[in-house]
């Protein structure tokens, strides 16, 4: 759901989610799939296009 490599942790998705399904975990946005109603608000809002509610989470790349 969230491409953690693209997420810049702006927090906009957390604020726009109408059901509180998004939180910041370990410095990146994370969506609780049990709460998500797939409204698409976060996907449309994200300036980095880091969210796709139809895909699985992408783990961060190790450096």
ChimeraX attribute file (.defattr): number of C-alpha atoms within 10 A of each C-alpha:
attribute: neighborCount
match mode: 1-to-1
recipient: residues
	/A:1	18
	/A:2	23
	/A:3	20
	/A:4	19
	/A:5	12
	/A:6	15
	/A:7	20
	/A:8	14
	/A:9	16
	/A:10	14
	/A:11	15
	/A:12	14
	/A:13	25
	/A:14	19
	/A:15	12
	/A:16	14
	/A:17	20
	/A:18	14
	/A:19	11
	/A:20	14
	/A:21	17
	/A:22	23
	/A:23	17
	/A:24	14
	/A:25	10
	/A:26	7
	/A:27	11
	/A:28	18
	/A:29	23
	/A:30	21
	/A:31	22
	/A:32	12
	/A:33	13
	/A:34	7
	/A:35	11
	/A:36	16
	/A:37	13
	/A:38	14
	/A:39	12
	/A:40	14
	/A:41	14
	/A:42	23
	/A:43	18
	/A:44	12
	/A:45	15
	/A:46	19
	/A:47	15
	/A:48	13
	/A:49	14
	/A:50	20
	/A:51	28
	/A:52	17
	/A:53	19
	/A:54	10
	/A:55	10
	/A:56	12
	/A:57	15
	/A:58	14
	/A:59	10
	/A:60	12
	/A:61	7
	/A:62	4
	/A:63	3
